[in-house]
Amino acid sequence: MSEISAADAATAGWRRAGIAGAAIGVLAAGAAAGVAVERLTVGRGMRRRARLALDASGPYGSVRGLPGRAVADDGTELYYEVDEVEPDGAAPLGGGGGDDGNAETSTGATGHGTRRRRLFGRKAPAPVTIVFSHGYCLNQDSWHFQRAALRGLVRTVHWDQRSHGRSERGRAQADGVAVGIDQLGRDLKAVIDTAAPEGRLVLVGHSMGGMTMMALAEQYPQLIRDRVAAVAFVGTSSGKLGEVTFGLPLAGVNAVRRVLPGVLRALGSQAELVERGRRATADLFAGVIKRYSFGSRDVDPAVERFAERLIESTPIDVVAEFYPAFTEHDKSHVLPAFRDIPVLILAGDKDLVTPSSHSEAIADQLPEAELVIVPDGGHLVMLEHPETVTDRLADLLARVGGMTRTD
């Protein structure tokens, strides 16, 4: 083979790997046609400049808190941040912040009291710690809007799941141990023990984060009985994820499932090559993320770009490492552990990753729970319809009781 043809073959190889890497976890086939049309009408350089402009101007993910680290049972360091309740009239406790662009839910001119009245009436919940758990291929910043709205009003803990965000790569996985949802439940327990060792808890989880909460309940039922005041499941599932079609024809999905485990292993072993491919196919990847993250057409472009950045930041070997855990996930039998506390179950009606039918199945097991199906909502409903999600969380907090703080 000549030197030129060898180079061409290598280039074609990593491009193919990049397209496959972009597809992992969200099954890109359904978005490809629309992206192809966009590529004909918008220059690649213009799209690149637009992404850079959005990165520079978008405030999303800028809210920071007091950092800390918990240690999992295998020694993995798990990064978390705490936002403390602010004294009346003071700036939020928890480090530098950002403005989410919504005057009613930021710490701008409307002030502390206005936010409290908007979210809780004239009273705020008694002391409680809300622990937010994020989803697959995301990090704690995916809760940006909710964090900005609740900041200073209620104590919150945001953490990065192992191998995501600022947390350490799973040490057990480095030794060849497969990651499972049960491990994530133990990780959450380590974060709670370190960041919120006392007091009442409200657990909020999106997608994989909700599954993590189910694993926590299975392994530590006493914790749920003794300390958990309420829970919120956002766009998550208790099982049967292997039946999800991702909005694609069933025959095509079945074909993908047959080859996906082998493809994932191959991609995970060629992480550097695939990451180069993902960068080269950024335009296709953006279209995939938009299709599988959002259900409405009028999403803020800066929010779309923020979602891209979150998902792009997850290394392909981590994507490959976690994926098998979802086909094995089955926690339906655990759900009764939450029957005696207030529960919010919320999903977008156009979620293609964890369809709203999975939230309805959770509600069937928890008949006293509040079930909210958000119109035109996709998988990242907390970014797409932030006010709806935040208001429902505020209602859940109000149900916890002990409304002792007043203006």
GIDA-V263407 format. One record per pair of residues at least 6 apart in sequence whose ideal C-beta (glycine too) atoms are under 7 Angstrom apart, sorted by the first residue. I is the first residue (numbers start at 1). J is the second residue. Records with the same first field share a line. If there is no record, write none. Layout:
I = J + J
This chain:
14 = 273 + 276 + 277
15 = 277 + 280
17 = 267 + 270 + 273 + 274 + 277
18 = 274 + 276 + 277 + 278 + 280 + 281
19 = 277 + 281 + 284
20 = 263 + 267
21 = 267 + 274 + 277 + 278 + 316
22 = 28 + 278 + 281 + 284 + 285 + 288
23 = 288
24 = 264 + 267 + 316 + 319 + 320 + 323
25 = 136 + 137 + 319 + 323
26 = 288 + 292 + 353
27 = 246 + 248 + 256
28 = 284 + 288
29 = 248 + 252
30 = 246 + 247 + 248 + 291
31 = 287 + 288 + 291
32 = 284
34 = 287
35 = 283 + 284 + 287
38 = 287
39 = 283
44 = 283
47 = 283
51 = 305
54 = 301 + 302 + 305
55 = 305
57 = 302
58 = 302 + 305 + 306
59 = 98 + 99 + 100 + 101
60 = 144 + 302 + 303 + 306
61 = 141 + 144 + 306
62 = 98
63 = 97 + 98 + 144 + 147 + 148 + 151
64 = 81 + 95 + 96 + 97
65 = 81 + 82 + 83 + 94 + 95 + 158
66 = 81 + 82 + 94 + 95
67 = 79 + 81
68 = 80 + 82 + 194 + 195
69 = 77 + 78 + 79
70 = 78 + 80 + 190 + 191 + 194 + 195
71 = 77 + 190
72 = 78 + 162 + 186 + 187 + 190
73 = 186 + 190
74 = 171 + 172
75 = 171
76 = 162 + 168 + 170 + 171
77 = 167 + 168
78 = 159 + 160 + 162 + 167 + 187 + 190 + 191
79 = 159 + 160 + 165 + 166 + 167
80 = 157 + 158 + 159 + 191 + 195
81 = 140 + 158
82 = 94 + 157 + 195
83 = 92 + 94 + 147 + 151 + 152 + 155 + 156
84 = 93 + 94 + 155
85 = 152 + 153 + 154 + 155
86 = 92 + 93 + 112 + 152
88 = 112
89 = 112
92 = 107 + 151 + 152
93 = 152
97 = 107 + 151
99 = 106 + 108
100 = 106 + 144 + 145 + 148
103 = 109 + 110
104 = 110 + 118
105 = 115 + 145 + 148 + 149 + 390
106 = 148
107 = 151 + 152
112 = 152
113 = 407
115 = 149 + 153
116 = 124 + 153 + 407
119 = 149 + 153 + 394
120 = 394 + 398
122 = 406 + 407
123 = 403 + 405 + 406
124 = 153 + 154 + 405
125 = 154 + 397 + 398 + 400 + 402 + 403
126 = 402 + 403 + 404
127 = 199
128 = 154 + 155 + 199 + 200 + 202 + 229 + 400
129 = 155 + 157 + 196 + 199 + 201
130 = 154 + 156 + 202 + 204
131 = 157 + 192 + 196 + 201 + 203
132 = 140 + 143 + 156 + 157 + 158 + 204
133 = 159 + 188 + 205 + 209 + 212 + 213
134 = 140 + 142 + 143 + 161 + 206 + 209
135 = 142 + 206 + 207 + 208 + 209
136 = 207 + 208 + 322
137 = 311 + 314 + 319
138 = 164 + 310
139 = 160 + 164 + 165 + 310
140 = 158 + 159 + 160 + 165
141 = 310
142 = 206 + 310 + 382 + 383
143 = 158 + 382
145 = 382 + 383 + 386 + 390
146 = 382 + 386 + 389 + 390 + 393
147 = 156 + 158
149 = 390
150 = 156
154 = 397
157 = 191 + 195 + 196
159 = 191
160 = 166 + 167
161 = 167 + 184 + 187 + 208
162 = 170 + 187
163 = 169 + 170 + 173 + 318 + 321
164 = 314
170 = 179
173 = 179 + 321
178 = 324
179 = 321 + 322 + 325
180 = 325 + 328
181 = 211 + 212 + 215 + 325 + 329
182 = 215 + 219
184 = 212 + 215
185 = 212 + 215 + 216 + 218 + 219
186 = 219
188 = 212 + 213 + 216
189 = 216 + 220
192 = 201
200 = 227 + 229
201 = 227 + 228 + 229
202 = 229 + 230 + 397 + 400
203 = 213 + 228 + 231
204 = 232 + 234 + 393
205 = 212 + 213 + 233 + 234 + 236
206 = 234 + 235 + 236 + 382
207 = 235 + 236 + 354 + 379
210 = 233 + 234 + 236
211 = 236 + 237 + 329 + 331
213 = 231
214 = 238 + 331 + 334
215 = 331
217 = 224 + 334 + 337 + 338
218 = 331 + 334
221 = 337
224 = 337
228 = 341
229 = 341 + 400
230 = 341 + 342 + 343 + 396 + 399 + 400
231 = 338 + 341 + 343
232 = 344 + 346 + 393 + 396
233 = 345 + 359 + 362
234 = 346 + 381 + 382 + 389
235 = 347 + 348 + 351 + 354 + 379 + 381
236 = 354
237 = 354 + 358
238 = 331 + 332 + 335 + 361 + 362
239 = 329 + 330 + 331 + 332
241 = 326 + 327 + 329
242 = 327
244 = 355
245 = 253
246 = 253 + 352 + 353
247 = 352
261 = 324
264 = 320 + 323
265 = 320
267 = 274 + 316 + 320
268 = 316 + 317 + 320 + 321
271 = 315 + 316 + 317
274 = 316
275 = 315 + 316
278 = 285 + 316
286 = 308
289 = 307 + 308 + 311
290 = 304
292 = 352 + 353 + 379
293 = 307 + 378 + 379 + 380
294 = 378 + 380 + 384
295 = 348 + 349 + 350 + 351 + 376 + 377 + 378 + 384
296 = 376 + 384
299 = 384
303 = 383
307 = 380 + 383
332 = 365
335 = 362 + 365 + 366
336 = 365
338 = 366
339 = 366 + 368
342 = 396 + 399 + 400
343 = 366 + 369
344 = 369 + 370 + 372 + 392 + 396
345 = 359 + 362 + 363 + 369 + 370 + 371
346 = 372 + 374 + 381 + 389 + 392
347 = 356 + 359 + 373 + 374 + 381
348 = 356 + 374 + 377 + 378 + 379 + 381
349 = 356 + 373 + 374 + 375 + 377
350 = 376 + 377 + 378
351 = 377 + 378 + 379
352 = 379
353 = 379
354 = 379
356 = 373
359 = 371
360 = 371
363 = 369 + 371
372 = 392
374 = 381 + 385 + 388
377 = 384 + 385
378 = 384
381 = 389
382 = 389
